[in-house]
Amino acid sequence: MRIALCQIVSGPDPAANLELVREQVRRAEGADLVVFPEATMACFGGPKLAEVAEPLDGPWASAVRDIALEAGVTVLAGMFTPEPDGRVRNTLLITGPGGHHGYDKIHLFDAFGFQESATVAPGTEAVTFDVGGTTVGAAVCYDVRFPELFRALADRGAEVIVVTASWGAGPGKREQWELLVRARALDTTSWVVAVGQADPASIGIAQQGTAPTGIGYSLVADPFGRVHATLADEPETRVVLIVPEAVAPARAAIPVLVNRRL
């Protein structure tokens, strides 16, 4: 399976970010799955999320679907969908020839001085989908700190789990990001593909406030927890080849999913 890691810096304007999606899908020629970060539709710390939120059948998500269908690929991109109580859902759009749906982030980032739950309502359902006969699981950012979600996705047949993020900066945060991604790969003996926002400072945009705007360092961990690929802090799109067939021997060698007692 060929997966494009589209490490971008999204801005506050959904229309401009849509063009960024269009451009990066073109650059990801040959990929089966094209992954953009959390908050691709609009960055954190920009507009009020309720002002930009749209349903999955709205114009922004529909335009991404058209881009995916034209390219013949599955596209994942972080967006915001409206919630009746005035908050939004932090939604990972999953769209392309195999369907058009989303995953709503379950674990909200109420940590490190940021309170995502003030403006975002939590999702409740784990989501898997198919790409070329391989089952893929979905997770978003803070979800990576919760191994039970990743085990649930593996129980549903996921051999590849995608984590999209807009990872908050700070002391030790890069090390935590890599450690958590590799740990979740080992917890589930699955491929974990983690794609985050690039560091805005890498293109001259200064950090403002406490909103998590990304540090870069997207990475792919194999089912043994080894780093298979990694990016730096600046924007980059890279197509990475992974082998889902590597999951079976890893699960035979380290049968943690069948040996667990709780």
C-alpha positions as CSV (number, residue, x, y, z in Angstrom):
1,M,0.0,0.0,0.0
2,R,1.3,3.4,-0.9
3,I,0.4,6.2,1.6
4,A,1.0,9.9,1.0
5,L,1.9,11.8,4.2
6,C,0.8,15.4,3.5
7,Q,2.4,17.4,6.2
8,I,1.0,20.9,5.7
9,V,0.4,24.2,7.5
10,S,-3.3,25.0,7.2
11,G,-4.4,28.5,7.6
12,P,-7.7,30.1,8.8
13,D,-9.4,30.2,5.4
14,P,-11.2,26.9,4.4
15,A,-11.2,27.9,0.7
16,A,-7.4,28.4,0.6
17,N,-6.9,25.1,2.5
18,L,-9.0,23.3,0.0
19,E,-6.7,24.5,-2.8
20,L,-3.8,23.2,-0.7
21,V,-5.5,19.8,-0.6
22,R,-6.0,19.8,-4.3
23,E,-2.3,20.6,-4.9
24,Q,-1.0,18.0,-2.5
25,V,-3.3,15.3,-4.0
26,R,-1.7,16.0,-7.3
27,R,1.8,15.7,-5.8
28,A,0.8,12.3,-4.3
29,E,0.6,10.6,-7.6
30,G,0.6,6.8,-7.3
31,A,-0.7,6.8,-3.7
32,D,-3.6,4.6,-2.6
33,L,-4.3,6.7,0.5
34,V,-3.6,10.4,0.9
35,V,-3.5,11.6,4.5
36,F,-3.8,15.2,5.6
37,P,-3.6,16.4,9.3
38,E,-6.2,17.3,11.8
39,A,-7.6,20.8,11.3
40,T,-6.9,20.8,7.5
41,M,-10.1,22.7,6.9
42,A,-9.1,25.5,9.2
43,C,-6.3,25.8,11.7
44,F,-6.7,25.9,15.5
45,G,-6.3,29.4,16.8
46,G,-7.9,31.0,13.7
47,P,-11.6,31.5,13.2
48,K,-14.2,30.3,15.7
49,L,-14.7,26.7,14.8
50,A,-18.5,27.0,14.7
51,E,-18.2,29.7,12.0
52,V,-16.4,27.4,9.6
53,A,-18.0,24.0,10.5
54,E,-20.0,22.3,7.7
55,P,-21.8,18.9,7.5
56,L,-20.2,16.1,5.5
57,D,-22.5,16.8,2.6
58,G,-21.5,20.5,2.7
59,P,-19.5,22.3,0.1
60,W,-16.0,21.8,1.7
61,A,-16.2,18.1,2.2
62,S,-18.0,17.6,-1.1
63,A,-15.2,19.4,-2.9
64,V,-12.6,17.1,-1.2
65,R,-14.7,14.1,-2.3
66,D,-14.6,15.4,-5.9
67,I,-10.8,15.8,-5.7
68,A,-10.4,12.2,-4.3
69,L,-12.7,10.7,-6.9
70,E,-10.9,12.5,-9.8
71,A,-7.6,11.2,-8.6
72,G,-9.0,7.7,-7.8
73,V,-7.6,7.8,-4.2
74,T,-9.0,7.7,-0.7
75,V,-8.3,11.1,1.1
76,L,-8.3,11.7,4.8
77,A,-8.5,15.3,6.0
78,G,-9.4,16.9,9.3
79,M,-12.4,19.2,9.3
80,F,-15.2,20.4,11.7
81,T,-18.8,19.5,11.5
82,P,-21.6,21.2,13.4
83,E,-23.1,20.0,16.6
84,P,-26.7,21.0,17.8
85,D,-25.4,22.4,21.1
86,G,-23.3,25.1,19.4
87,R,-20.1,23.2,19.6
88,V,-18.6,21.2,16.7
89,R,-17.2,17.7,16.1
90,N,-13.5,17.4,15.3
91,T,-14.1,15.2,12.3
92,L,-11.7,13.2,10.1
93,L,-13.2,13.2,6.7
94,I,-12.7,9.8,4.9
95,T,-13.6,10.1,1.2
96,G,-13.0,8.6,-2.2
97,P,-14.1,5.7,-4.4
98,G,-14.9,3.5,-1.4
99,G,-17.3,6.0,0.2
100,H,-17.8,9.3,2.0
101,H,-18.0,9.4,5.8
102,G,-16.1,10.5,8.8
103,Y,-14.7,9.7,12.2
104,D,-15.4,12.1,15.1
105,K,-12.5,12.4,17.5
106,I,-13.4,10.6,20.8
107,H,-10.7,11.9,23.2
108,L,-10.6,15.7,23.4
109,F,-7.5,17.7,24.2
110,D,-8.2,19.0,27.7
111,A,-4.5,19.2,28.6
112,F,-1.4,21.4,28.7
113,G,-3.6,24.5,29.3
114,F,-5.9,23.9,26.3
115,Q,-9.6,22.9,26.7
116,E,-10.9,21.5,23.4
117,S,-14.1,20.3,25.0
118,A,-15.2,24.0,25.4
119,T,-15.8,24.2,21.7
120,V,-15.8,20.5,20.5
121,A,-18.2,17.7,21.4
122,P,-16.7,14.2,21.6
123,G,-17.4,11.4,19.2
124,T,-18.5,8.0,20.5
125,E,-17.7,5.4,17.7
126,A,-14.5,3.8,16.6
127,V,-14.3,3.8,12.8
128,T,-12.5,1.5,10.3
129,F,-12.6,1.6,6.5
130,D,-11.3,-0.4,3.5
131,V,-8.5,0.6,1.2
132,G,-7.6,-1.9,-1.5
133,G,-8.7,-4.8,0.7
134,T,-6.8,-3.6,3.8
135,T,-8.8,-2.5,6.9
136,V,-7.6,0.9,8.1
137,G,-8.5,2.4,11.5
138,A,-8.9,6.1,12.2
139,A,-7.7,8.2,15.1
140,V,-7.1,11.9,15.8
141,C,-4.3,13.5,17.8
142,Y,-5.0,13.2,21.5
143,D,-6.5,9.7,20.8
144,V,-2.9,8.4,20.5
145,R,-2.6,8.6,24.3
146,F,-5.4,6.0,24.7
147,P,-4.3,2.5,23.8
148,E,-7.8,1.1,24.3
149,L,-9.0,2.8,21.2
150,F,-6.2,1.3,19.1
151,R,-6.9,-2.2,20.5
152,A,-10.5,-1.7,19.6
153,L,-9.6,-0.8,16.0
154,A,-7.3,-3.9,15.8
155,D,-10.1,-6.0,17.1
156,R,-12.2,-4.7,14.2
157,G,-9.6,-6.0,11.8
158,A,-7.4,-2.9,11.3
159,E,-3.9,-3.7,10.1
160,V,-3.1,0.0,9.5
161,I,-4.1,2.8,11.9
162,V,-3.9,6.4,10.8
163,V,-3.5,9.2,13.3
164,T,-4.0,12.7,12.1
165,A,-2.8,15.5,14.4
166,S,-2.2,19.2,15.1
167,W,0.2,18.4,17.9
168,G,0.9,21.1,20.5
169,A,4.4,22.4,20.9
170,G,6.3,22.4,24.1
171,P,9.2,20.8,26.0
172,G,9.3,17.1,25.3
173,K,6.3,17.1,23.0
174,R,8.2,15.8,20.0
175,E,9.6,12.9,22.0
176,Q,6.1,12.1,23.4
177,W,4.7,12.1,19.8
178,E,7.2,9.6,18.5
179,L,7.0,7.4,21.7
180,L,3.2,7.2,21.6
181,V,3.0,6.4,17.9
182,R,5.6,3.6,18.3
183,A,3.9,2.3,21.4
184,R,0.5,2.1,19.7
185,A,2.1,0.2,16.9
186,L,3.5,-2.3,19.4
187,D,0.2,-2.4,21.4
188,T,-1.7,-3.6,18.3
189,T,1.1,-5.1,16.1
190,S,-0.2,-2.8,13.4
191,W,1.2,-0.2,11.1
192,V,0.6,3.3,12.6
193,V,0.7,6.2,10.1
194,A,0.8,9.5,12.0
195,V,0.5,12.7,10.0
196,G,0.6,16.1,11.7
197,Q,0.6,19.7,10.8
198,A,4.0,21.1,10.0
199,D,5.5,23.6,12.4
200,P,4.2,27.1,11.3
201,A,7.5,28.6,12.5
202,S,9.2,26.6,9.7
203,I,7.6,28.9,7.2
204,G,7.8,32.1,9.3
205,I,4.5,32.1,11.1
206,A,4.8,32.9,14.8
207,Q,3.0,30.9,17.5
208,Q,0.1,32.9,19.0
209,G,-1.8,31.8,22.1
210,T,-2.0,28.2,23.4
211,A,-3.8,26.6,20.4
212,P,-2.0,23.4,19.1
213,T,-0.8,24.4,15.6
214,G,1.7,21.5,14.9
215,I,5.3,20.5,15.2
216,G,5.8,18.4,12.1
217,Y,7.7,15.1,12.4
218,S,5.0,12.9,10.9
219,L,6.1,9.3,11.0
220,V,5.2,5.7,10.2
221,A,5.9,2.9,12.6
222,D,5.8,-0.7,11.6
223,P,4.1,-3.5,13.6
224,F,7.3,-4.1,15.6
225,G,7.3,-0.4,16.7
226,R,10.2,0.5,14.4
227,V,10.3,3.8,12.7
228,H,9.7,3.1,9.0
229,A,9.7,6.7,7.8
230,T,9.8,10.2,9.3
231,L,9.6,13.8,8.2
232,A,11.2,17.0,9.6
233,D,9.3,20.0,10.9
234,E,8.6,21.8,7.6
235,P,5.8,21.2,5.0
236,E,6.4,18.1,2.9
237,T,4.4,15.5,1.0
238,R,6.0,12.1,0.8
239,V,4.6,8.8,-0.5
240,V,5.6,5.9,1.7
241,L,5.3,2.2,0.8
242,I,4.1,-0.1,3.6
243,V,3.4,-3.8,3.5
244,P,0.2,-4.8,5.3
245,E,1.3,-8.5,5.0
246,A,3.9,-7.7,7.6
247,V,1.2,-7.6,10.3
248,A,0.5,-11.4,10.4
249,P,4.1,-12.4,11.2
250,A,4.3,-9.6,13.8
251,R,1.1,-10.8,15.5
252,A,2.4,-14.4,15.4
253,A,5.7,-13.3,17.0
254,I,4.2,-10.9,19.6
255,P,0.6,-12.2,20.2
256,V,-0.4,-9.4,22.6
257,L,-3.9,-9.1,21.2
258,V,-4.7,-12.8,22.0
259,N,-2.6,-13.0,25.2
260,R,-4.3,-10.0,27.0
261,R,-6.4,-10.9,30.1
262,L,-8.4,-7.7,30.6
